[in-house]
Amino acid sequence: MTNNLNEKRSYAVIIAAVVSAMIVMVCGLATGLVYAVRERRQAPPDDSRLIAGYLLSDAAYSLRNSMSALRLCNEPEPAEEINRTALVHAVRAETALECHDDDWAGNRSKEQFLNDVATVLHSYTPEQTIELSEKLYEYSAKFYVSVIGGAEFEYNGELIESNGVQEDEEQVEVTQEQKDEAQKIVEAALETERSEFVGAWGEHMEFYIERDGKTGYALVCDSKIIEYSLMREDDAEHTDVDEAERLALEAAKACGFDHLTVKWSVDLGKSVGVIMCKSYGGALATDDCANAVVSGGEVVAFSAGKCETEHKDIPSVKKTEREARRATKDGDKGTLVVRNINGKERICYEYRYDLEDGVHYVYVCAENGKQIQVK
């Protein structure tokens, strides 16, 4: 997408990132920053905003540190690993910024910066991010100072413009028939009161939507809605987790993604985050998730992610969970999952550990009972 498109969608992009950030909180992809959190200036009394302030401080610190480490890279492999981690921190920061501060006008520069960071980390090659590492660090450091101390933050798209690299999706022309067909899909699935074609990028068509007085956007690809987001009401009534899971699965089916299973649900107080994925013989394809945010009894954000991936060469389970647990240290019962490790489909048992520095995972191969990955 272009920067202009990011500008059009910035009010809704943050909402769509909520569940992604919850994956971080649930799966522990980043460690906590205790001391930085303690130094956080007094937040408003609302508990949810206080928690969002903690998450924002932590995410900003972690993003800055990742960008600092990127400056040391001279090969694509370590840079690619840092890119994946930093992308998580950028999403966490986007989410926390939206939840912590309703000053949309005052946050425009921060939102644009985080959107562009996500674009660079997701769309650019590792070599290109290495070239941009100094500028990524420069603005990440300024962003952290602004978050912690309230300093003014100025950003005007320098990350995208300075590199001279365009995003991998260019605006394309589509026929009126294609527009009409996609519009019917949006109206039927989301029960919108209004939908208006915005543009087409790559294989995606975007629509501006309105429903029940809320505005947002929807992306259509291959006759499916791969992403949509609506404005969220701060005073919306709480939806219980069971109902949220039901609504999330219904929304996924309406968007064209059926046969999904709920993996995680996170009660955020005013909303519930639901992570869904395909199940193959009881093994969850955890790398390929669809995410939803439920607020006020409706799904206000949905993203299909990579859940269309077909896992065709999954090895057979040869070890029981009890046998696999022998390769762990006092772990709780493991969850059978499908993962792509080093380009190969593997079936593993996933074990979670809550340690003093954060949450870690051990993956034990269900074929031979040996540890295959630790995160």
C-alpha positions as CSV (number, residue, x, y, z in Angstrom):
1,M,0.0,0.0,0.0
2,T,1.1,3.5,-0.5
3,N,1.6,6.1,2.2
4,N,-1.6,7.8,1.1
5,L,-3.5,4.6,1.7
6,N,-2.0,4.3,5.1
7,E,-3.2,7.8,5.8
8,K,-6.7,6.9,4.8
9,R,-6.7,3.8,7.0
10,S,-4.7,4.9,9.9
11,Y,-7.7,5.4,12.1
12,A,-8.7,1.7,11.6
13,V,-5.3,0.0,11.2
14,I,-4.5,0.3,14.9
15,I,-7.8,-1.5,15.8
16,A,-7.0,-4.4,13.4
17,A,-3.7,-4.8,15.2
18,V,-5.2,-5.5,18.6
19,V,-5.3,-9.3,18.3
20,S,-1.8,-9.5,16.9
21,A,-0.5,-7.7,20.0
22,M,-2.5,-10.2,22.1
23,I,-0.7,-13.0,20.4
24,V,2.5,-11.5,21.8
25,M,1.0,-11.2,25.3
26,V,-0.3,-14.8,25.2
27,C,2.6,-16.5,23.3
28,G,5.4,-14.4,24.9
29,L,7.3,-13.5,21.8
30,A,8.9,-10.6,23.7
31,T,10.2,-10.2,27.2
32,G,8.9,-7.6,29.6
33,L,10.8,-4.4,30.5
34,V,10.2,-4.1,34.3
35,Y,12.3,-1.1,35.1
36,A,11.1,1.0,32.1
37,V,7.5,0.2,33.1
38,R,8.2,1.3,36.7
39,E,9.5,4.7,35.4
40,R,6.4,5.2,33.3
41,R,4.7,8.5,34.2
42,Q,1.4,8.3,36.0
43,A,-1.3,7.1,33.7
44,P,-5.0,7.9,33.9
45,P,-6.9,6.0,36.6
46,D,-8.7,3.7,34.1
47,D,-7.1,0.2,34.5
48,S,-7.2,-0.6,30.7
49,R,-5.3,2.6,29.9
50,L,-2.8,1.9,32.7
51,I,-2.1,-1.5,31.2
52,A,-1.9,0.0,27.7
53,G,0.7,2.5,29.0
54,Y,2.8,-0.4,30.4
55,L,2.5,-2.2,27.1
56,L,3.4,0.9,25.1
57,S,6.5,1.6,27.2
58,D,7.6,-2.0,26.9
59,A,6.9,-2.2,23.1
60,A,8.7,1.1,22.4
61,Y,11.8,0.0,24.4
62,S,11.9,-3.4,22.7
63,L,11.5,-1.9,19.2
64,R,14.3,0.5,19.9
65,N,16.6,-2.4,21.1
66,S,15.7,-4.5,18.0
67,M,16.6,-1.6,15.7
68,S,19.8,-1.1,17.6
69,A,20.7,-4.8,17.1
70,L,19.9,-4.5,13.4
71,R,22.7,-2.0,13.0
72,L,25.2,-4.8,13.8
73,C,23.9,-7.1,11.0
74,N,25.8,-7.6,7.8
75,E,24.2,-10.8,6.6
76,P,20.5,-11.3,5.7
77,E,19.8,-14.3,8.0
78,P,20.3,-12.5,11.4
79,A,18.6,-9.4,9.9
80,E,15.6,-11.4,8.9
81,E,15.2,-12.9,12.4
82,I,15.4,-9.4,14.0
83,N,12.9,-8.1,11.4
84,R,10.4,-10.7,12.5
85,T,10.8,-9.9,16.2
86,A,10.8,-6.1,15.6
87,L,7.6,-6.4,13.6
88,V,5.9,-7.9,16.7
89,H,7.1,-5.0,18.8
90,A,5.8,-2.5,16.2
91,V,2.3,-4.1,16.2
92,R,2.3,-4.1,20.0
93,A,3.2,-0.4,20.0
94,E,0.4,0.4,17.5
95,T,-2.1,-1.5,19.6
96,A,-1.1,0.1,22.9
97,L,-1.0,3.6,21.4
98,E,-4.6,3.3,20.3
99,C,-5.7,1.9,23.7
100,H,-3.8,4.4,25.8
101,D,-4.5,7.7,24.1
102,D,-7.6,8.8,22.1
103,D,-5.8,11.9,20.8
104,W,-5.9,10.9,17.2
105,A,-4.6,14.2,15.8
106,G,-1.7,14.3,18.3
107,N,-0.8,10.7,17.4
108,R,-0.7,11.0,13.6
109,S,3.1,11.1,13.4
110,K,3.5,8.1,15.7
111,E,0.9,6.1,13.8
112,Q,2.5,6.9,10.5
113,F,5.9,5.9,11.9
114,L,4.7,2.6,13.2
115,N,2.8,1.8,10.0
116,D,5.9,2.6,7.9
117,V,8.1,0.5,10.3
118,A,5.7,-2.4,9.8
119,T,5.8,-1.9,6.0
120,V,9.6,-1.9,6.0
121,L,9.9,-5.0,8.2
122,H,7.3,-6.9,6.4
123,S,7.8,-6.0,2.8
124,Y,11.5,-5.1,2.3
125,T,14.3,-7.6,1.9
126,P,16.7,-8.1,4.8
127,E,19.4,-6.4,2.8
128,Q,17.2,-3.3,2.4
129,T,16.4,-3.2,6.1
130,I,20.2,-3.4,6.9
131,E,20.6,-0.3,4.7
132,L,17.9,1.4,6.6
133,S,19.0,0.3,10.0
134,E,20.5,3.6,11.1
135,K,17.4,5.5,10.2
136,L,15.2,2.9,11.8
137,Y,17.1,3.1,15.0
138,E,17.1,7.0,14.9
139,Y,13.4,7.2,14.8
140,S,12.8,4.3,17.1
141,A,14.9,6.0,19.7
142,K,13.0,9.2,19.3
143,F,9.7,7.3,19.5
144,Y,10.8,5.7,22.8
145,V,11.8,9.1,24.3
146,S,8.5,10.5,23.3
147,V,6.6,7.6,24.9
148,I,8.5,7.7,28.1
149,G,8.9,11.4,28.6
150,G,6.2,13.0,26.5
151,A,8.6,14.7,24.1
152,E,7.2,15.8,20.7
153,F,7.7,13.3,18.0
154,E,8.0,14.4,14.4
155,Y,7.9,12.0,11.4
156,N,7.0,12.6,7.8
157,G,7.5,9.3,6.0
158,E,11.3,9.5,5.9
159,L,11.7,5.7,6.2
160,I,9.8,4.9,3.0
161,E,10.9,7.9,1.0
162,S,14.6,7.9,1.9
163,N,15.1,4.3,0.8
164,G,13.6,4.9,-2.6
165,V,11.9,1.5,-2.4
166,Q,8.3,1.0,-3.2
167,E,6.1,-1.5,-1.4
168,D,5.5,-4.8,-3.2
169,E,1.9,-4.0,-4.1
170,E,1.2,-1.4,-6.8
171,Q,-2.2,0.1,-7.5
172,V,-3.8,-1.8,-10.4
173,E,-6.9,-1.4,-12.6
174,V,-9.9,-3.7,-12.1
175,T,-13.1,-3.9,-14.1
176,Q,-16.5,-2.6,-13.0
177,E,-17.7,-6.2,-12.9
178,Q,-14.9,-7.2,-10.5
179,K,-15.7,-4.2,-8.3
180,D,-19.4,-5.1,-8.2
181,E,-18.7,-8.7,-7.3
182,A,-16.4,-7.8,-4.5
183,Q,-18.8,-5.1,-3.2
184,K,-21.6,-7.7,-3.0
185,I,-19.3,-10.0,-1.0
186,V,-18.6,-7.2,1.5
187,E,-22.2,-6.2,1.8
188,A,-23.4,-9.7,2.3
189,A,-20.7,-10.9,4.8
190,L,-20.5,-7.7,6.9
191,E,-24.2,-6.5,6.5
192,T,-22.9,-3.0,5.8
193,E,-25.2,0.0,5.3
194,R,-22.7,1.5,2.9
195,S,-19.6,0.2,1.0
196,E,-17.5,2.3,-1.4
197,F,-14.6,1.1,-3.6
198,V,-11.3,2.7,-2.7
199,G,-8.8,1.0,-4.9
200,A,-7.0,-2.2,-5.9
201,W,-3.5,-3.1,-4.9
202,G,-1.9,-6.3,-6.1
203,E,-4.7,-8.9,-5.6
204,H,-6.5,-6.9,-3.0
205,M,-9.5,-4.6,-3.4
206,E,-10.3,-2.2,-0.6
207,F,-13.7,-0.8,0.4
208,Y,-14.7,2.0,2.7
209,I,-17.5,0.6,4.9
210,E,-20.2,1.9,7.3
211,R,-22.2,-0.2,9.7
212,D,-24.4,0.8,12.6
213,G,-22.9,4.3,12.5
214,K,-19.3,3.0,12.6
215,T,-16.8,3.5,9.7
216,G,-14.0,1.3,8.6
217,Y,-12.5,-0.6,5.7
218,A,-12.5,-4.1,4.2
219,L,-10.1,-5.9,1.9
220,V,-11.3,-8.5,-0.6
221,C,-9.1,-11.1,-2.2
222,D,-10.1,-14.2,-4.2
223,S,-13.8,-13.8,-3.3
224,K,-12.9,-13.7,0.4
225,I,-12.7,-10.9,2.9
226,I,-9.1,-11.2,4.2
227,E,-9.3,-8.2,6.6
228,Y,-11.8,-5.7,7.9
229,S,-11.9,-3.2,10.7
230,L,-14.6,-0.9,12.2
231,M,-14.3,1.8,14.8
232,R,-14.6,0.6,18.3
233,E,-16.8,2.2,21.0
234,D,-15.0,2.8,24.3
235,D,-18.2,2.4,26.3
236,A,-19.3,-0.8,24.6
237,E,-20.6,-3.5,26.9
238,H,-18.3,-6.4,27.7
239,T,-18.7,-9.6,25.7
240,D,-18.0,-12.9,27.6
241,V,-15.3,-15.1,26.1
242,D,-17.5,-18.0,25.1
243,E,-19.8,-15.7,23.1
244,A,-16.8,-13.9,21.6
245,E,-15.4,-17.2,20.3
246,R,-18.7,-18.0,18.8
247,L,-19.0,-14.6,17.1
248,A,-15.4,-14.8,15.9
249,L,-15.9,-18.2,14.2
250,E,-19.1,-16.9,12.6
251,A,-17.4,-13.9,11.3
252,A,-14.5,-16.0,9.9
253,K,-17.1,-18.2,8.1
254,A,-18.9,-15.2,6.7
255,C,-15.7,-13.9,5.3
256,G,-15.0,-17.2,3.6
257,F,-12.8,-19.0,6.2
258,D,-14.6,-22.0,7.6
259,H,-13.2,-25.1,9.4
260,L,-11.2,-23.0,11.9
261,T,-10.6,-23.8,15.5
262,V,-10.1,-21.4,18.4
263,K,-6.6,-21.6,19.8
264,W,-6.5,-18.6,22.2
265,S,-8.9,-16.2,23.6
266,V,-7.8,-13.1,25.6
267,D,-10.2,-11.2,27.7
268,L,-9.1,-7.5,27.5
269,G,-11.9,-6.1,29.7
270,K,-13.7,-4.0,27.1
271,S,-13.0,-6.5,24.3
272,V,-12.0,-10.0,23.6
273,G,-9.2,-11.1,21.3
274,V,-9.7,-14.5,19.5
275,I,-7.0,-16.4,17.6
276,M,-8.2,-19.1,15.3
277,C,-6.4,-21.6,13.0
278,K,-6.9,-24.8,11.1
279,S,-6.8,-28.2,12.7
280,Y,-5.2,-31.2,11.0
281,G,-6.1,-34.4,12.8
282,G,-6.1,-32.5,16.1
283,A,-2.9,-30.6,15.4
284,L,-3.3,-26.9,15.3
285,A,-1.5,-25.0,12.5
286,T,-0.3,-22.3,14.8
287,D,1.9,-20.5,12.2
288,D,-1.2,-19.7,10.1
289,C,-3.8,-17.8,12.2
290,A,-6.9,-15.8,11.7
291,N,-7.5,-13.1,14.3
292,A,-10.6,-11.3,15.6
293,V,-11.4,-8.6,18.1
294,V,-14.9,-8.7,19.6
295,S,-16.3,-5.7,21.3
296,G,-19.9,-4.8,22.3
297,G,-21.3,-8.1,21.0
298,E,-19.8,-7.8,17.5
299,V,-16.5,-8.5,15.7
300,V,-15.0,-5.1,15.1
301,A,-11.8,-6.3,13.5
302,F,-10.8,-9.5,11.6
303,S,-7.6,-10.6,9.8
304,A,-7.2,-13.9,8.0
305,G,-3.4,-13.8,8.0
306,K,-2.0,-16.9,6.4
307,C,-4.8,-19.3,7.4
308,E,-5.4,-20.3,3.8
309,T,-2.1,-22.2,3.8
310,E,-2.6,-25.9,3.0
311,H,-0.4,-28.3,5.0
312,K,-0.2,-31.3,2.8
313,D,2.9,-33.2,4.0
314,I,2.4,-33.4,7.7
315,P,4.4,-36.3,9.3
316,S,2.6,-38.9,11.4
317,V,2.5,-38.7,15.2
318,K,4.7,-41.5,16.5
319,K,5.2,-40.4,20.1
320,T,2.5,-39.8,22.7
321,E,2.4,-36.5,24.6
322,R,3.5,-38.3,27.8
323,E,6.6,-39.7,25.9
324,A,7.4,-36.3,24.4
325,R,7.1,-34.6,27.8
326,R,10.3,-36.5,28.9
327,A,12.3,-34.1,26.7
328,T,11.1,-31.1,28.7
329,K,11.7,-29.7,32.1
330,D,8.7,-30.1,34.4
331,G,6.4,-28.9,31.6
332,D,2.6,-28.8,31.6
333,K,0.7,-31.0,29.2
334,G,1.7,-30.1,25.6
335,T,-0.5,-29.0,22.7
336,L,-0.1,-30.9,19.4
337,V,0.8,-28.3,16.7
338,V,1.9,-28.2,13.1
339,R,4.9,-25.9,12.4
340,N,7.1,-25.2,9.4
341,I,10.6,-25.4,10.7
342,N,13.5,-24.8,8.4
343,G,11.2,-25.2,5.4
344,K,9.8,-28.6,6.4
345,E,6.4,-29.5,7.8
346,R,6.9,-30.8,11.4
347,I,4.4,-32.0,13.9
348,C,5.3,-31.2,17.5
349,Y,4.1,-30.9,21.0
350,E,4.2,-27.3,22.3
351,Y,5.1,-26.6,25.9
352,R,4.8,-23.2,27.6
353,Y,7.1,-21.9,30.3
354,D,6.5,-18.7,32.3
355,L,9.9,-17.7,33.5
356,E,11.2,-14.6,35.2
357,D,12.2,-12.9,31.9
358,G,9.0,-13.8,30.1
359,V,7.2,-16.7,28.4
360,H,9.1,-19.3,26.4
361,Y,8.1,-22.3,24.4
362,V,9.7,-25.7,23.8
363,Y,8.7,-27.8,20.8
364,V,9.2,-31.5,20.9
365,C,9.0,-33.5,17.7
366,A,6.1,-35.9,17.8
367,E,7.9,-38.2,15.5
368,N,11.0,-38.9,17.6
369,G,10.3,-37.3,20.9
370,K,13.3,-34.9,20.7
371,Q,13.4,-31.2,21.2
372,I,13.2,-29.5,17.8
373,Q,12.9,-25.8,18.7
374,V,13.0,-23.5,21.7
375,K,11.6,-19.9,21.6
